[in-house]
């Protein structure tokens, strides 16, 4: 994990996700964070909580793979940050006391967890003292359907698509004693969500024109969130966020869901008085 070129779509996704997480941090007074699991997004693993750490939060990252954790430790060290890293083979039980963290979350990760996913949701509810945030790919967005039925059919044999059902996730969070407080969408750029480089996507669609392919390859098509985080490319955010006009449009989230790449839910722990 030394090539930090992620592609425009992933960099955009990280920036808008960072904004959403920062809004939750401010709204709920978050100072401690648990991200579990951490391998839902492509690109550089383990950096989705960097913005929270830079805002002063204590961040814990849980993963089952020791090599990936070593890579994450190195990447965070490049940023001058030291997250708490925990290797945990089974996600059906988390090694933390009840109500240990203000925010417990993951992004596009549940469908990789397999049969432990339901138990993991219950554990996330147990160890939060404030909120749980879950985001998953939007199954009705055109890029998802293109990927599933045209350009990347084999991927869907590696995940459990049932966890793309936000209704199911909501029911389980309620059953675990949390109150649903926010429902929405995130990651709404003007391009479809294909989770692959643009040049490869065009090739799989049969568009083999070299001039078209070259527009999305080479040194002029380098997009790296790490370059922004390290200060090598401070203008990157402004450049990327020019594409956020759909994200920021004053429309109901249900309308945006037609094109949004991800849907999310926020659930809150209630105390004995019925409020957190």
C-alpha positions as CSV (number, residue, x, y, z in Angstrom):
1,X,0.0,0.0,0.0
2,X,2.5,2.6,-1.2
3,X,0.6,3.8,-4.4
4,X,-1.7,6.5,-3.1
5,X,-3.3,7.4,-6.4
6,X,-6.9,6.6,-5.8
7,X,-8.9,8.2,-8.6
8,X,-11.2,11.2,-8.7
9,X,-14.2,9.3,-7.5
10,X,-12.6,8.0,-4.3
11,X,-11.0,11.3,-3.4
12,X,-14.4,13.0,-3.8
13,X,-16.0,10.3,-1.7
14,X,-13.5,10.8,1.1
15,X,-14.0,14.5,1.2
16,X,-17.8,14.4,1.4
17,X,-17.6,11.6,3.9
18,X,-15.2,13.7,6.0
19,X,-17.6,16.6,5.9
20,X,-20.5,14.3,7.1
21,X,-18.4,12.8,9.9
22,X,-17.3,16.3,11.0
23,X,-20.9,17.4,11.2
24,X,-21.7,14.4,13.4
25,X,-18.6,15.2,15.6
26,X,-19.8,18.7,16.2
27,X,-23.5,17.9,16.6
28,X,-23.0,15.1,19.1
29,X,-19.8,16.3,20.9
30,X,-17.8,13.4,19.7
31,X,-14.3,13.0,21.3
32,X,-13.8,9.2,20.9
33,X,-14.3,7.1,17.8
34,X,-14.3,3.4,16.9
35,X,-14.2,2.5,13.2
36,X,-15.0,-1.2,12.7
37,X,-14.4,-2.7,10.3
38,X,-12.2,-0.4,8.2
39,X,-12.0,-2.1,4.8
40,X,-15.2,-1.0,3.1
41,X,-13.7,1.6,0.7
42,X,-11.3,1.0,-2.1
43,X,-8.0,2.9,-2.3
44,X,-5.8,3.5,0.8
45,X,-7.1,1.5,3.7
46,X,-7.7,2.9,7.1
47,X,-7.7,6.7,6.5
48,X,-11.4,7.5,6.7
49,X,-11.1,8.6,10.4
50,X,-8.1,10.8,9.8
51,X,-10.3,14.0,9.7
52,X,-11.8,13.0,13.1
53,X,-8.3,12.5,14.6
54,X,-7.2,15.9,13.3
55,X,-10.2,17.4,15.0
56,X,-8.9,16.1,18.3
57,X,-10.8,12.8,18.6
58,X,-9.2,9.7,20.0
59,X,-9.5,7.1,17.2
60,X,-9.6,3.3,17.5
61,X,-9.4,1.1,14.4
62,X,-10.3,-2.6,14.4
63,X,-9.2,-5.1,11.8
64,X,-8.6,-8.8,11.5
65,X,-5.6,-8.5,9.2
66,X,-2.2,-7.9,10.8
67,X,-0.5,-6.9,7.6
68,X,-3.2,-4.3,6.8
69,X,-2.8,-2.9,10.4
70,X,0.9,-2.5,9.9
71,X,0.3,-0.6,6.6
72,X,-2.3,1.6,8.4
73,X,0.1,2.3,11.2
74,X,2.8,3.4,8.7
75,X,0.3,5.6,6.7
76,X,-1.0,7.4,9.8
77,X,2.6,7.9,11.0
78,X,3.3,9.7,7.7
79,X,0.5,12.1,8.8
80,X,2.0,12.5,12.3
81,X,-1.0,10.6,13.9
82,X,-1.2,7.6,16.2
83,X,-4.5,5.7,16.1
84,X,-5.2,2.9,18.6
85,X,-5.0,-0.3,16.4
86,X,-6.7,-3.5,17.5
87,X,-6.4,-6.8,15.7
88,X,-9.6,-8.8,16.2
89,X,-10.2,-12.1,14.4
90,X,-13.9,-12.2,15.1
91,X,-16.2,-9.2,14.9
92,X,-19.0,-11.0,16.6
93,X,-17.6,-9.7,19.9
94,X,-15.7,-6.4,20.3
95,X,-13.1,-6.2,23.1
96,X,-14.5,-3.1,24.7
97,X,-16.7,-2.2,27.6
98,X,-20.3,-1.0,27.2
99,X,-20.6,2.7,26.1
100,X,-16.9,3.1,25.4
101,X,-17.0,5.5,22.4
102,X,-19.0,8.5,21.4
103,X,-19.1,7.4,17.7
104,X,-19.0,3.9,16.4
105,X,-19.1,3.6,12.6
106,X,-18.2,2.0,9.3
107,X,-18.6,2.8,5.7
108,X,-19.5,0.3,3.0
109,X,-18.2,-2.5,5.1
110,X,-21.0,-4.7,6.5
111,X,-21.4,-6.8,3.3
112,X,-17.8,-8.0,3.7
113,X,-18.3,-9.2,7.3
114,X,-20.5,-12.2,6.3
115,X,-22.4,-14.2,8.9
116,X,-20.9,-12.0,11.8
117,X,-22.6,-8.8,10.5
118,X,-25.7,-9.0,12.6
119,X,-23.7,-9.7,15.8
120,X,-21.4,-6.8,14.8
121,X,-24.3,-4.4,14.6
122,X,-25.4,-5.4,18.1
123,X,-21.8,-5.0,19.4
124,X,-21.6,-1.5,17.8
125,X,-24.8,-0.6,19.6
126,X,-23.4,-2.0,22.9
127,X,-20.1,-0.1,22.8
128,X,-21.4,3.3,21.7
129,X,-22.3,5.9,24.3
130,X,-23.7,8.4,21.8
131,X,-24.2,7.3,18.1
132,X,-23.7,4.6,15.5
133,X,-23.2,5.6,11.9
134,X,-23.6,3.1,9.0
135,X,-23.3,3.8,5.3
136,X,-23.7,1.3,2.5
137,X,-23.7,1.4,-1.3
138,X,-27.0,2.6,-2.8
139,X,-28.4,-0.5,-4.6
140,X,-30.6,1.6,-6.9
141,X,-28.0,4.0,-8.3
142,X,-27.2,3.4,-12.0
143,X,-23.5,2.8,-11.4
144,X,-24.3,0.1,-9.0
145,X,-26.6,-1.6,-11.5
146,X,-24.0,-1.2,-14.3
147,X,-21.4,-2.8,-12.1
148,X,-23.6,-5.7,-11.0
149,X,-25.1,-6.6,-14.4
150,X,-22.4,-5.4,-16.9
151,X,-18.9,-4.5,-15.9
152,X,-18.1,-6.4,-12.7
153,X,-20.4,-9.2,-12.1
154,X,-17.9,-11.4,-10.3
155,X,-17.5,-8.8,-7.4
156,X,-21.0,-9.6,-6.2
157,X,-20.1,-13.2,-5.5
158,X,-17.7,-11.8,-2.8
159,X,-20.2,-9.8,-0.7
160,X,-23.5,-10.3,1.0
161,X,-25.9,-7.9,-0.8
162,X,-28.5,-8.2,1.9
163,X,-26.5,-5.7,3.9
164,X,-27.3,-3.1,1.2
165,X,-30.8,-3.1,2.6
166,X,-30.9,0.0,5.0
167,X,-34.3,-1.1,6.2
168,X,-32.7,-4.3,7.6
169,X,-29.9,-2.4,9.3
170,X,-32.4,0.0,10.9
171,X,-34.5,-2.8,12.3
172,X,-31.4,-4.4,13.9
173,X,-30.2,-1.1,15.4
174,X,-33.7,-0.5,16.9
175,X,-33.7,-4.1,18.2
176,X,-30.3,-3.3,19.8
177,X,-31.9,-0.4,21.7
178,X,-30.9,2.5,19.6
179,X,-33.2,5.3,18.3
180,X,-33.0,6.2,14.7
181,X,-32.3,10.0,14.3
182,X,-31.0,10.5,10.8
183,X,-31.5,9.0,7.4
184,X,-29.8,10.3,4.3
185,X,-27.5,10.0,1.3
186,X,-23.9,10.9,0.7
187,X,-21.4,10.8,-2.2
188,X,-23.4,12.3,-5.0
189,X,-21.0,13.4,-7.8
190,X,-22.1,13.8,-11.4
191,X,-20.6,10.5,-12.4
192,X,-21.9,6.9,-11.7
193,X,-20.5,4.7,-9.0
194,X,-18.4,2.0,-10.6
195,X,-15.6,1.5,-8.0
196,X,-13.0,1.2,-10.7
197,X,-10.7,3.5,-12.7
198,X,-12.5,5.5,-15.4
199,X,-10.2,4.1,-18.1
200,X,-11.0,0.5,-17.1
201,X,-14.7,1.2,-16.8
202,X,-14.8,2.6,-20.4
203,X,-12.8,-0.3,-21.7
204,X,-15.3,-2.8,-20.1
205,X,-18.1,-0.9,-21.8
206,X,-16.3,-1.5,-25.1
207,X,-15.1,2.1,-25.5
208,X,-11.5,1.5,-26.7
209,X,-10.6,4.8,-28.4
210,X,-7.1,5.6,-27.3
211,X,-7.8,9.4,-27.2
212,X,-10.7,8.8,-24.8
213,X,-8.7,6.3,-22.7
214,X,-5.7,8.7,-22.5
215,X,-7.9,11.4,-20.9
216,X,-8.2,9.2,-17.8
217,X,-4.6,7.9,-17.5
218,X,-1.1,9.2,-17.0
219,X,0.5,11.8,-14.7
220,X,-2.2,14.3,-15.4
221,X,-4.9,12.0,-13.9
222,X,-3.5,11.6,-10.4
223,X,-5.8,11.9,-7.5
224,X,-4.5,11.3,-3.9
225,X,-6.2,12.1,-0.6
226,X,-2.8,11.4,1.0
227,X,-1.2,14.2,-1.0
228,X,-3.9,16.6,0.4
229,X,-3.4,15.3,4.0
230,X,0.4,15.6,3.8
231,X,0.2,19.1,2.3
232,X,1.7,18.1,-1.1
233,X,-1.5,19.2,-2.9
234,X,-3.3,21.7,-0.7
235,X,-5.5,22.8,-3.6
236,X,-6.9,19.3,-4.1
237,X,-10.1,19.7,-2.0
238,X,-11.1,22.9,-3.8
239,X,-10.5,21.2,-7.2
240,X,-12.5,18.1,-6.3
241,X,-15.4,19.8,-4.5
242,X,-16.3,21.8,-7.7
243,X,-18.2,18.6,-8.5
244,X,-20.3,18.7,-5.3
245,X,-23.2,20.7,-6.7
246,X,-25.6,17.7,-6.4
247,X,-24.3,17.0,-2.9
248,X,-25.2,20.6,-1.8
249,X,-28.4,21.1,-3.8
250,X,-31.3,22.1,-1.5
251,X,-33.3,19.0,-2.3
252,X,-34.8,16.3,-0.1
253,X,-32.5,13.3,0.4
254,X,-35.1,11.0,-1.1
255,X,-34.8,12.9,-4.4
256,X,-31.0,12.8,-4.3
257,X,-31.2,9.0,-3.6
258,X,-31.9,8.5,-7.3
259,X,-28.2,9.3,-8.0
260,X,-26.5,9.0,-4.6
261,X,-23.7,6.4,-4.4
262,X,-24.3,5.7,-0.7
263,X,-27.2,5.7,1.8
264,X,-26.6,6.1,5.5
265,X,-28.4,5.9,8.9
266,X,-27.5,7.5,12.3
267,X,-28.8,5.9,15.4
268,X,-28.5,7.2,19.0
269,X,-28.2,5.6,22.3
270,X,-31.0,6.5,24.8
271,X,-30.6,6.9,28.5
272,X,-33.2,5.9,31.1
273,X,-35.0,9.2,30.5
274,X,-35.4,8.4,26.8
275,X,-32.9,11.0,25.6
276,X,-29.1,10.8,25.1
